[in-house]
Amino acid sequence: MEAKKKILIIDDDQDYVFVTKAVLETKSYICSCAYSAKEGLKKIKKTDPDLIILDIMMESLTAGFGLITELRSAKEGSEYFKYRNIPILVVSDIQRATGYKYKFKEIAGTNLLPVEDFIQKPAPPLELLAKVEELMSTRK
């Protein structure tokens, strides 16, 4: 029997986290939640997730970018080195909130935005599930 996959949702919007967790649990994912980038970093070490769903704007406008940088740049021997390759799905409304038209879809997976994908918030549940399923299918 295959172990259930674990997802860590990091977002300061408690309503969004509640709904997202409920949607993902319909597919038997084990979900943990954190409500800031700082709490998210602690939960990553505690839960060792198979996937991270991450907002960008939390305790600061760019808190999510800081978390991405912390994980992806972790050097051997650092406390986050073992977590540096966990897939990250950014789900954010930063474009609407700032008015700046980021090209996240075009730069996801590059050095500019080293994450697996980006979905504009609010993400329709079926779109979110499809993207999670896609990312999980490539995770061993």
N, C-alpha and C positions, 0 to 999 in steps of 0.2 A: 504494500500500500504506500503510495506516494505521500510524503509529508505535505501538509497544507502550506501554501505560500504566505509569507508575512509582508504586510504593507504598512509603512509608517506615513501617516498623513501629517504634514507640518503646515499649519495655517492658523492665523489668529482669529478667524471668523468661526466661532463655535457652532453656529447654525450650519454653515457649509460643511464643517468637519462631521457633524452629526449625520447629515444627509449622505455625504460621500461614504462614510463608514457603513451606513445602512445599505446603500447600493452595493458596495463591494462584498459585504457579508452575504448577500443573496447568492454569490458565486463561491461561498465557503472560504474566502480569504480571511486570514487572521489580521485584524487591524489594530494598530496602536496609534495614538494621537499625541501631538505636541502643538502648543499654541504660540511658540516663538522659535526663532532660529536657535537661540541659546538652549532652550529646552529640547529642541530637535536633536542637537548634537549629543546631548546626554542620552536621549532615547535611542539613538542609533547604536550606541555602545551597549545599551541595555537589551535591545530587542533583535539586533542583527537582521534587519529587514532584507527581503528579496527585492523590494522596490520602494522608492520614496516618491510620494506625491507632494510637491513643494510649491507654496506661494512665494512670491518675491517680496511683497510689501507686508511687513509685520511690525516688529518693534521699531523699524525704520523703513524708509522708502526702498532700500536696497538690501535688507537683511538676508533675503534668500540668496542673493548673489554672493554674499559673504560665506554662507554655509556651503554653497557649491565650490567656492574657491578653497575653503578649508579642507573639504573632502578630496577634491581632485588634485590638489597640490601636496597632499600628505606624503612625506618622505618615509623611507624605511626607518623603523624605530619610533616613529611618532604614534600617538595614541589613535589616530584615525587611518593609519596606513592600510589596515586590513579591510576598511570600508570604502576605499577610494574608487572602487569600480562598481558600486551598487548603482543600478539604473535609476535615473532621476527623471520624473515627468513633471515639468513645470506647468501648473494650472494657475493662471494669474490674470488679473484685470488691470495690470499696470498701464497698458496702453490707453484705456479709457480714463483712468485716474490721472495720468500725467499729460495726456494729449499728444505724447510723442509716439510716433508710429515705428516701434521696434520691429525688426524683421526676424522675429524669433524662429519662425518656421524655416527660414532660409539659413540661419546660423546655428540652429540646434545641431549638436554633434561636432562642432568645430571648436577650435581653441577659444573663439570668442564666447561661446556658450556651450561648455562641455557637458551637455545633458542629452538624454536620448530623444526627448520630444517636448513640445509645447502645445498646450491647449488654452484657448481664450476662455476666461471665466465669465459667466457661469457656463460650465461644460454640461451639455445635455447628458443625462445618465447613460444612454446607450453609446454615445461617442466615447465617454470616459471608460466604460467597460470594454469597449472594443480596443481602445489603446492599451489599457492595462493587460488585456488578454494577449495582445500582440507582443508587448514587452516581456511578459512572463513566459511566453512560448520560447523565447530565445535565452531565457535564464535557466541554467542547469540546477 
